[in-house]
Amino acid sequence: MASFMTRPSTGTEPGATAPAGDGAATGTAPYRDARLDNAKFLLVVLVVVGHAIEPMRDIPAVGALYYWIYFFHMPAFIVISGYLSRSFDGSSNRVEKLVLTVAVPYLIFWTIHQSIYAVERGGPGDSLSLLKPTWTLWFLVALFLWRLSVPVWKRLRAPVLVAFAISLFAATTSLSDTLSLGRVVSFLPFFVLGLSLRREHFLWLDRLWLRLASLVVLGTTAALAVPISDGLSSDWLFWRDSLTDRDIDPLIPSLGIRLAFMGLALAMTVAFLALTPKRRTWFTALGSYTLYVYLGHSVVFILLKASPWYDAMDDMVGAAVTVALGLAVALLLCTPWVRAGMRWAVEPQMSWFLKRDEPQATPVPPGGGDGEVGNKENGNREKRTAEV
């Protein structure tokens, strides 16, 4: 997965802040953006913690933490994914990488998830459609579709406004859970926003006033998470259902809540990135292995939810232990020996799955050269082509 870079590529100096791919225009080796690697790891840790405490939301403090995480962690991840998708041009090499790093792992982990569910249920479920992602795999489907649409967004004059309009108006109609279309469309503006960002936009994050304001934003939203978690359905956090499916009638208040959640997610994303270290830290390199964490932790917690764990961990002490377990799982999945054991599923070498490009004949300039020499070269080239 391009946004979840699975192998580190080091820059020429520690703490280099140019994003991967920026060096392509100059022909120099690309730098890795330490801030983005730091942010990716911290966000995937929030993903793991959020999933770890999900069954414990009845505990008020845990419910508030869960809501606070879900206010922004996926929108922030998606903005970064969009930013790291700027180089996608629809070429055969890019499409091949997209298939091998997103589509094939999706198929593998979908099979793993369904196998665990089948054992837990004692048989297959009502639907075994590959078009219906299991649990966390919706993001792989969304990223695949968003990435394929990148050339379209690059051609538009106001891509963020168009994506925003599509997201908002699509929320007024019922979208099936096939391919997680509800989430694909709902989160689309964040992906296109990231796609529209440039390196200079990140320079604003270093301003002192913005960092101070970011502390206020994250602190205020943490306080707001307490009453919101008590009075608002968690369905609003998942961005997957149509607004027409809500209990609020008429539709206008639902649109207002959706806009409020969009604004909240955007403000918290900016605040989070502003407070993320821009220099290399002990976990910067781990930002290259977020796909291992994202895919691996889903299997761990599907199994854990099927165990007696959450029946025993039903208080604040149990919640603290579960959060610690989530942190440990995130770190464990980044270790070299675990990655080596998971590589067959996360980074499958299945190039046989794709067609090879046909070799292209070297174009011949008009005239083919000077006089008889040029004609002789053309004849030899045609002969070699015919033999092939």
Phi, psi and omega in degrees: 000129187291322180285332174260078185296125189266347177229133184287141171236111190283148175276183183275351178210148180297140176077012178301140189248002177283133182292153179303132180104340182292337181278357184294326183289332183262350181084004179269165178294135183291143174275158169257138180277111182298324180299316182292320177297318176299315182296319181298317180292315180298321180291320179291332173295319177296324176300312182296314180297317179301317179289328180293321185266359183307316180288357185249020186292347179291339174284121188308313182294322178293319177299319178295317178297318180300313179298317182299318178297315185283348173302324192217346193295319178285318173305319178295317179298321183288323175300314178296320178299319178296318180298321181278001178259006187297334184275356181290124183237008179079008179291164183298323179294319180293317180296319178300315179296321179297317180295314186286332184257351179235303186292314182293313174302326176301312180298319182294311184284333173299318178295318178298313180300311183296326178295317178295316179299321181296319178295319181295320181277342184085018179166171180293156180280187181290331182227133175238037182281129176294344181277359177245098184299145175269132175039253187284349187286353176303327184292325178295319177298313181299315181297321179299313181290318178298316183297319179296334182272358184305313180303328179292313182295328180292339182271347184273150180283324181231068187297324182293318179295320179296315180296321178297315180296318178299315182297316185290314183286328178293335180290349181269002177234154182284125177247133182289170178276003175297127182057019180050043186300328178302313180287322180304315182282320183297318181273357184307316181302327180290322177295314182293326175300312178299322179297331183272350181285155175232168184302322183294335178295329181287342179294333178296334183293343183273356181288137185298317183297325180289324178293320177295317177296327180295322176299319179295317182298310182292324177292317180295317180293329176296321178291321180291334182298334182294304179290327181294319180294336181273335188241355184233137182299142179290348178301332179294338183281340191265344174057034185246338185259153176293150177293338179287347179271359182281165178278353184272130180220131009281191188287330187304313177301324178295319176298321179297319178293318178299317178297321179296319178292325176297313179297319178298314180297319181293315180297318181288328176296313178299316181297317180298313181294325179294328182267354178286132180303138179263353177260165180294137178234183180293339182253006181301313181297333180290342176296346178277352186241025185293333178295322176299318181292314184299312182283318183293320184292334180298319179294317181302314187275340169296316178293320182294322180292336178275356181260175178282008187307308188285342173289328180276325183266077187242020178221186184294326177295316177297324178295317178297319178296321181292321176297316178299321177297319177300317178297319180295319179297317180300315180290321181298320182290348177268351184290149184302319185289327176289318178298322178298322179286337181262352189301326181300331182262326184273321178234064184294135176268082185237049180297338177296343181291342186243153175288148174274144176292140176288137178297136181266133176292140179294125181297142181254127178299152176305133181093334175065005180133196184261115170060221187292330179297315179296319179296320179297319179295320178297317180297317178297320181295317179297321179297316181295321179297317180296323179294321178297000000 
